Amino acid sequence: MIQVIERAFNILEFLASQEEKYCSLTKISAGVNLHKATCSNIIKTMVKRNYIEKSENHKGYGLGFMFRTLSGDNDDMLPYTLKAAGALKELRDNIQEGCLLAISRGKMRINIYKTNTSKELRIVIKDKKSVYQTASGRMLLSCLSKTQLKKFIEEFGLPTKEEWSEVKDEKSLLLNLEKISNDGFSIRESPEGIIGYAIPIIGPENLVFSLAVFLPSIRWNDETEKKIREEAKTTADIIKTAFFQI
């Protein structure tokens, strides 16, 4: 058995077994019975590959998005889903359109909660889709730091023409994401005639969520847009407050 691989798995398993999200290097090295310097070197590699993430606030380490992408584990989002569900249902009722709460895992936008309108003409939204292809995914990307975005591009590449036709190269991708960040919202109309409108919610530990509304483009007009903007902002504030009580 290759020793360094065994040690890397021991570190991942140790982090997965802990109740707290982040653990100090001292606690990890003691937990896997490794010298602190050896443990640090292994962790640095896994941070670079996004299997472990570093928390600057807590000076510790936790499982990264690549680990959760491969495991398909979204159970860590359950407390946030429960806190947001009521507000999202109220938003749906107020605007009479579908809405969702999403996170990113690797290259995918993943819906952790979704509620649809009762209208006869309604939209079916996939729970997993490339972050490049959706308003909510693009919103999530725009919240990444320059360092995080660079890592993301290195890992997953640029969007295809089908995923984001306006993006031709890295420069145009960064410009589009900068505009979304400055605007504070993302709007996309899909080739199928679906409008997505998304805004960010920054939760505890700098967790980033995207609140999105989706509807047929034939129902999208100035009056509808204004109402959705106002109601979505109010809902986002309610959800953010609830998240910080977790």
VENPE-V635986 format. One line per field, one symbol per residue. ss: DSSP state (~ for helix, > for strand, _ for the rest). burial: I if it has 16 or more other ideal C-beta (glycine too) atoms within 10 Angstrom, else O. A space follows every 50 residues. Layout:
# VENPE-V635986
ss=???
burial=???
This chain:
# VENPE-V635986
ss=__~~~~~~~~~~~~~~~_____>_~~~~~~~____~~~~~~~~~~~~~__ _>>>>____>>>>_~~~~~~~___~~~~~~~~~~~~~~~~~~~~~__>>> >>>>>__>>>>>>>>____________>>>~~~_~~~~~~~~___~~~~~ ~~~~~~_____________~~~~~~~~~~~~~~__>>>>____>>>>>>> >>_~~~_>>>>>>>>>~~~__~~~~~~~~~~~~~~~~~~~~~~___
burial=OOOOOOIIOIIIOIIOOOOOIIIOIOIIIOIIOIOOOOIOOIIOOIOOOI IIIOOOOOOIIIIIIIIIIOOOOOOOIOOIOOIIOOIIOIIIOIIOIIII IIIIIIIIIIIIIIOOIOOOOOIOIOOOIIIIIIIIIIIIIIIIOOOOIO IIIOOOOOIOOOIIOOIOOOOOIIOIIOOIIOOOIIIIOOOOOIIIIIII IOIOOOOIIIIIIIIOOOOIOOOIOOOIOOIIOOIIOIIIOIIOOO
